[in-house]
Each structure stands twice: as structure tokens, then as C-alpha cells.
Amino acid sequence: MFAKYKVLLPGLALIFVSGLQANAQAPTLQEQLAAQYKTTKMGTDTSGAAVVEAGTLLAIQKGGILGVPWTDHSLLTTKYEGGAVHSPNSLMVAGKKSLLGHFGTTQNEGQTTKFFGKGDKVYATKIDVKVDKDTVTLAIVACDTCNKTDPPTYNKANVEFVFPKGSLAKASAGDVEDTIGQLLSISDDSQGGDQQQGDQQQQGDQQQQGQQQGQQQGGQDQGQQQQQQEPQSIQMGMTMDQVQAALGQPQKTVNLGPKQIYVYKDLKVTFFNGRVVDVQ
């Protein structure tokens, strides 16, 4: 796209063409990370917090990220700098402890906070890039179906990745993703735990349906075998349909008007006006 600028000089008109590249600007680091890490949408249902739309599933590589339940209004920030995890400091924890309750590593004793462990699966719910401060912050929430957390709490946390001063402005998206991956790597299960749970349910339904179909087919086969084993009798006066039901379709048919003949492998049935009159 170009814009033309016209400059008038005495006795001369000059036209300068300037290229505008506003529409061809390279995507920002924020946009590139948003494309790499699809964020998850949270909502509520009758049981409480719920994943409305699952995003990219991440696996925690190092412990130390402190989370609180999704319904908690407080949110603690864990920093990752120089390859080390820095959990919220004791003063911050002490200041919020009365709001957050007792701290622990499990959900089995009524704690409202939880340290995520290595291997736990989480989703990103927000990405915030601050180039001037050399930080990239991911808000995360636990994938409770992946982690088998029951009852679900959807623990959440902020993870702030701190880069050396002045480096983020020059860093490529790949470099930033490599750093994020040291702590939050993209999980092999790209479909996410909630989707996986639906797939497993669907697989179970399909297996059950297959078993039912197999049982039905087995019953039909058994019935057919019983029919084949039981001797079939042809009686005078039987209709053509009754004979076909007993013996099946004939190999040949002879149509002589009111007289018709069904020819089987070792049997010949003669009908007159649609009734059996002779069997040979």
C-alpha cells in the first residue's frame, strides 16, 4: 500500500512515493505467544467452576508453583528466573494466610492452597507480555480431570518469567517459548484432559455398543444354527411363503401359470394356485 505526497516548487512539481507497511507489520511477541499457547476459557455450571473451552495443555516440570482455588479472590505469583523457581516469599504468604487458610501439598485435609507438583497438568488462561519490564506472565489453572483431583478445585496461579534486563525486546518467540518450556512444557496430550475424558467416555460407549452388537449377532447366529440343525418339514397345503421360510430361496423356479415349481438342491416342491400339492 502506498501514499503519494505532492510537493509544489516554483516551476516544478515533484511527487514522492512513500511505502506504508502498517498492514505488513510482523506479529508482536504477545501475538506469537498467544498463537502458541491457546488460552482456556473458564465458566461455571451446576457443580461450580468448569472448563468451558479447553486450550493448550501444559505439564509442570518443576515444583514450587503455589496455587489457590479458582473461586478464591486472591492470586499468588511464582517467579521463574535464571532456571530457578521462586515461590511467593514468606511475608506475602503470611499477609494472605488468614484469607487463604492452611498451606499444604494436598487437598485431602481441607487446605485451600496447593503446591503444584512435577507432572501436574495445567492450562494457561491469560498471557501478559511486558517488554519494558522483561517479563512474560502466564496465568494458569489446574486440569483437575488430568490430575484426578476430586473434588475439583481448579487451583490457579500466576507464573512470571523474568528475563535478563533489556533482553526481551531482542528475544525471538522461540527463545521465549524455550524458557517457558523449562517450567511449563506443552503436554503430549494436545487435546487436553477434559477432551480426553470425553474421548474415553466415547470409547467406552463404543466398546459397550460393540459388545451388545456382538451379543446380538451371537444370538442371531445361534438361532440360525438351531434352525439349521432342526429338520424342516413340508406339508401339503403350505403356501409359497411358508416353504421359503422353512427352506429358504429356491435355486430355480418354474412358472407354469397356476402351477409353479421350486427346485432345491435335493428337493422339488410343486405348487398349484399357491399351495403345495407335491414334494419330490
C-alpha positions in Angstrom: 0.0 0.0 0.0 1.5 3.4 -1.0 0.6 7.0 -0.3 1.6 9.8 -2.7 2.9 13.1 -1.4 2.9 16.1 -3.8 5.3 19.0 -3.3 5.0 22.1 -5.4 8.1 24.2 -6.2 8.4 27.2 -8.4 8.2 25.9 -12.0 8.5 22.3 -10.8 6.2 19.6 -9.4 7.8 16.7 -7.6 6.0 13.6 -6.4 7.4 11.4 -3.7 6.1 7.9 -3.1 6.4 6.5 0.4 5.7 2.8 1.2 3.4 2.3 4.2 3.9 -1.0 5.9 1.3 -0.7 8.7 -0.6 -3.6 7.3 2.5 -5.7 6.9 4.0 -5.4 10.4 5.4 -8.5 11.9 3.3 -10.0 14.7 4.2 -8.9 18.2 5.7 -11.2 20.8 2.3 -11.2 22.6 0.6 -12.3 19.4 3.1 -15.1 18.7 2.9 -16.5 22.2 -0.9 -16.3 22.1 -0.8 -18.4 18.9 1.5 -20.9 20.6 -0.4 -21.2 23.9 -4.1 -21.2 23.3 -5.8 -19.9 26.4 -8.6 -21.8 28.2 -12.0 -20.3 28.9 -13.4 -20.9 32.3 -17.0 -20.7 33.4 -19.4 -22.2 35.9 -22.0 -24.9 35.8 -24.3 -26.5 38.5 -21.3 -28.0 40.3 -19.2 -24.8 40.3 -16.2 -23.8 38.2 -15.8 -25.6 34.9 -13.7 -25.5 31.8 -15.8 -24.1 29.0 -13.3 -24.3 26.2 -10.0 -26.2 26.8 -6.8 -24.7 25.4 -3.2 -25.9 25.2 -2.4 -28.4 27.9 0.9 -27.8 29.8 2.9 -30.1 32.0 4.7 -28.7 35.0 8.4 -29.6 35.0 9.5 -28.2 38.4 7.7 -27.9 41.7 7.2 -24.7 43.7 4.3 -23.0 42.0 1.7 -22.1 44.7 -1.9 -22.1 43.7 -5.2 -21.2 45.2 -8.7 -22.4 44.3 -10.4 -20.8 41.3 -13.1 -19.3 43.5 -10.5 -17.6 45.7 -10.2 -13.8 45.1 -6.5 -13.8 45.9 -3.8 -14.9 43.5 -0.2 -15.6 44.3 2.7 -15.1 41.8 5.5 -17.5 41.4 8.6 -16.2 39.6 10.9 -18.2 37.3 14.3 -16.6 36.8 17.7 -18.0 35.9 16.3 -21.5 35.8 15.0 -21.4 39.4 11.5 -21.3 40.8 10.9 -18.6 43.4 7.8 -19.3 45.3 5.9 -16.4 47.0 8.0 -15.0 49.8 7.1 -15.6 53.5 5.9 -12.1 54.1 3.5 -12.3 51.2 2.3 -15.7 52.4 1.9 -14.5 56.0 -0.1 -11.5 54.8 -2.6 -13.6 52.9 -2.6 -16.7 55.1 -5.6 -15.6 57.0 -7.5 -15.3 53.7 -6.1 -18.5 52.2 -6.2 -20.9 55.1 -3.7 -23.5 55.9 -0.9 -24.3 53.4 -0.1 -27.8 52.2 0.8 -30.1 49.3 -2.5 -32.0 49.1 -6.2 -31.3 49.1 -7.1 -34.0 51.5 -7.1 -32.1 54.7 -9.1 -29.1 53.7 -6.3 -26.9 52.6 -7.2 -24.1 50.2 -3.8 -23.8 48.7 -1.6 -26.3 46.8 1.9 -26.5 45.5 1.7 -27.9 42.0 4.0 -30.9 41.6 6.1 -32.0 38.7 3.9 -33.7 36.1 0.8 -31.9 37.1 -1.2 -30.7 34.1 -2.5 -27.1 33.8 -4.0 -24.7 31.2 -3.0 -21.1 30.5 -5.9 -18.7 31.0 -4.0 -15.5 30.2 -0.7 -14.3 28.7 0.8 -10.9 29.5 4.0 -9.7 27.9 5.7 -6.6 29.3 8.7 -5.9 27.2 9.7 -2.8 29.2 9.9 -4.9 32.4 11.4 -8.0 30.7 8.6 -10.3 32.0 6.2 -12.7 30.5 3.4 -13.8 32.8 1.1 -16.8 32.3 -2.0 -17.2 34.5 -2.6 -21.0 34.8 -5.4 -23.2 36.1 -5.2 -26.9 37.0 -6.6 -29.5 34.7 -8.4 -31.4 37.5 -9.6 -34.2 35.2 -6.0 -34.8 34.2 -4.6 -34.7 37.7 -7.5 -36.8 39.1 -8.3 -34.1 41.7 -11.6 -35.0 43.4 -13.4 -32.9 44.4 -12.2 -30.5 41.7 -10.8 -27.2 42.9 -9.2 -25.8 39.7 -6.3 -24.3 41.5 -4.9 -21.2 39.8 -1.6 -19.3 39.9 0.4 -16.6 38.2 3.8 -17.6 36.8 6.1 -14.7 36.0 9.1 -15.5 33.7 11.8 -12.9 34.4 14.3 -12.3 31.6 17.7 -10.5 31.8 17.4 -6.7 31.6 16.9 -5.5 28.1 16.8 -9.0 26.5 13.1 -9.4 26.0 13.0 -6.7 23.3 15.5 -8.6 21.3 14.4 -12.1 22.0 12.6 -14.2 19.4 9.3 -16.0 20.2 11.2 -19.3 20.0 13.7 -18.2 22.7 10.9 -17.2 25.0 9.0 -20.4 24.4 12.1 -22.4 25.2 12.4 -20.6 28.6 8.7 -21.1 29.3 9.1 -24.8 28.4 11.7 -25.3 31.1 8.9 -24.9 33.6 5.7 -25.3 31.6 6.1 -27.6 28.7 3.4 -28.3 26.1 1.9 -31.7 27.0 2.0 -34.6 24.6 -1.8 -34.9 25.2 -2.6 -31.9 23.0 -6.3 -32.5 23.2 -6.4 -31.7 26.9 -7.7 -33.6 29.9 -11.3 -32.6 29.6 -11.4 -33.6 25.9 -9.6 -36.8 26.8 -12.2 -37.6 29.4 -14.9 -37.2 26.7 -12.9 -39.4 24.3 -12.5 -42.1 26.9 -16.3 -42.0 27.7 -17.0 -42.2 23.9 -14.6 -45.1 23.6 -16.3 -46.8 26.5 -19.7 -46.3 24.9 -18.4 -47.6 21.6 -17.0 -50.7 23.3 -20.2 -51.3 25.1 -22.2 -50.9 21.9 -19.8 -53.3 20.1 -20.3 -55.9 22.9 -24.0 -55.5 22.6 -23.9 -55.9 18.9 -21.6 -58.9 19.3 -24.1 -60.5 21.7 -27.0 -59.8 19.4 -25.1 -61.2 16.4 -24.1 -64.2 18.5 -27.7 -64.7 19.5 -28.7 -64.5 15.8 -26.0 -66.9 14.7 -27.0 -69.3 17.5 -30.6 -69.1 16.4 -29.7 -69.7 12.8 -27.6 -72.7 13.8 -30.5 -74.1 15.8 -32.8 -73.5 12.8 -30.3 -75.3 10.5 -30.0 -78.2 13.0 -33.7 -78.7 13.4 -35.3 -80.7 10.5 -37.7 -78.7 8.4 -41.0 -80.4 7.3 -43.0 -79.5 4.2 -46.7 -80.3 4.3 -49.4 -80.4 1.8 -51.3 -77.1 1.5 -48.4 -74.9 2.7 -48.1 -71.6 1.0 -45.1 -70.5 -1.0 -44.0 -68.0 1.7 -44.2 -70.8 4.3 -42.0 -73.0 2.2 -39.4 -70.2 1.7 -39.4 -69.6 5.4 -38.6 -73.2 6.0 -36.2 -74.0 3.2 -35.0 -70.6 2.0 -34.9 -69.2 -1.5 -35.0 -72.0 -4.2 -32.2 -72.5 -6.6 -34.6 -72.5 -9.5 -38.3 -71.7 -10.1 -40.6 -72.9 -12.8 -43.6 -70.8 -13.6 -46.4 -72.7 -15.5 -49.2 -70.3 -14.7 -51.3 -71.7 -11.8 -48.6 -74.4 -11.4 -45.2 -73.4 -10.0 -42.2 -75.5 -9.1 -39.5 -74.6 -6.6 -36.3 -76.6 -7.2 -33.9 -77.0 -4.3 -30.6 -78.9 -4.1 -32.2 -82.3 -3.3 -35.9 -81.4 -3.3 -38.6 -80.3 -5.7 -41.8 -78.7 -4.4 -44.8 -78.3 -6.7 -47.5 -75.6 -6.0 -50.9 -75.3 -7.6 -52.7 -71.9 -7.0 -50.0 -71.1 -4.5 -50.4 -74.2 -2.3 -48.2 -77.3 -2.0 -49.6 -80.2 -4.0 -46.5 -82.4 -4.4 -43.0 -82.9 -2.9 -40.3 -85.0 -4.6 
